[in-house]
Amino acid sequence: MANIKSAKKRIKVIDKKTARNRRVKDHVKEALRQFDEAVVSGDMNVAAEKLTLAEKKLMQAASKGSINKHAASRKVSRITKRFNAAKSAK
């Protein structure tokens, strides 16, 4: 346990940031999971909605610094590619 006052404050700040990052990442994972379920079920209208939601959540997470902006762009690119492949297969 920290003894110095500033170190104690840093522990509190880190706990808040960790909780926020965890919450943001959980939202991203849930959006990606919903997109996956929509693609697997074959409903392209729902999948298109979930794609836009997942893209929004990823970009929000990147803007908050919870994930790297390049990682967010890469994931958006990959899910868009999956969506287009599934749409063309139908």
GIKA-V519618 format. One record per backbone hydrogen bond with DSSP energy under -1.0 kcal/mol. NH is the residue of the N-H (numbers start at 1). CO is the residue of the C=O. If there is no record, write none. Layout:
BEGIN
NH/CO ; NH/CO
END
This chain:
BEGIN
8/4 ; 9/5 ; 10/6 ; 11/7 ; 12/8 ; 13/9 ; 14/10 ; 15/11 ; 16/12 ; 17/13 ; 18/14 ; 19/15 ; 20/16 ; 21/17 ; 22/18 ; 23/19 ; 24/20 ; 25/21 ; 26/22 ; 27/23 ; 28/24 ; 29/25 ; 30/26 ; 31/27 ; 32/28 ; 33/29 ; 34/30 ; 35/31 ; 36/32 ; 37/33 ; 38/34 ; 39/35 ; 40/36 ; 41/37 ; 43/38 ; 44/42 ; 47/43 ; 48/44 ; 49/45 ; 50/46 ; 51/47 ; 52/48 ; 53/49 ; 54/50 ; 55/51 ; 56/52 ; 57/53 ; 58/54 ; 59/55 ; 60/56 ; 61/57 ; 62/58 ; 63/59 ; 64/60 ; 66/61 ; 67/61 ; 72/68 ; 73/69 ; 74/70 ; 75/71 ; 76/72 ; 77/73 ; 78/74 ; 79/75 ; 80/76 ; 81/77 ; 82/78 ; 83/79 ; 84/80 ; 85/81 ; 86/82 ; 87/83 ; 88/84 ; 89/85 ; 90/86
END
